[in-house]
Amino acid sequence: MREQIARLMDLQVIDRQLQEVEASLANIAGRVEQLREETEKNQTELQRLTEEDQQVAAARKRIEKELAEGEARTRNKRMRLNLVRTDKELQAVTHEVDSLRETNQRLEAELAQLGESAESRSSRIQELGELVAKGRTDLSAAEKEIAGQVEELRATIGKQHQKRDKLAAEIDPGLLSRYNMIFQRRAGLAVAVVKPVNRDGKCSGCQRLLPPQVYNEIQKQLTIQFCPSCQRILYYEAPPPAEE
Ligand SMILES: [Zn+2]
């Protein structure tokens, strides 16, 4: 029985190391993944804005052309104003000139608005272009940098798993599965050392005193005892024999 618990203690050491190594591996991979996501997001926005910019540039060209035509038409109408002979004709041509002028003003306002949005967009495009370029450089540097680390960590994990499997094979399956369950639920501490406190014993997992009969049983080291408060497997180390 004592051997079983001692093996569980060894297993717990390995499991805790594994947990740490796996966490640092996830951490490293997570940082690179985050960098990749950010760069992709910037790249997508850059592409969208570039397309929008091209569309707006085409729209501006179209409006500029329309405006030039409108201005030419206005000049023609004005010239015709000098040639009109009747009031009725004067009224009609004046009306046409006014309506052309209104159209031209509307086109000018549209152009001005497009020009304004183009300005803020082109500065954002430049900013994004720089961000994407920097992101790609950082990403490839980070990938190179972690490649070695990741390999090392994976090798460590593989070795630890082998050690763990060997040890686990020598532990009673029922006890092992109970250990696994407690390890998961109790944040990586399934086997708790019992600390002597005066005549009693304390569970180092939950820091509560154990009932006297549980403490008695543990000291006999014949059965496996669980902490009644936190359900952890209790590990008792007999004190060195007292000097006479
Ligand atoms: Zn406890």
Boltz pocket constraint, residues with backbone or C-beta under 6 A from the ligand:
constraints:
  - pocket:
      binder: B
      contacts: [[A, 192], [A, 203], [A, 204], [A, 205], [A, 206], [A, 207], [A, 208], [A, 227], [A, 228], [A, 229], [A, 230], [A, 231], [A, 232]]
      max_distance: 6.0
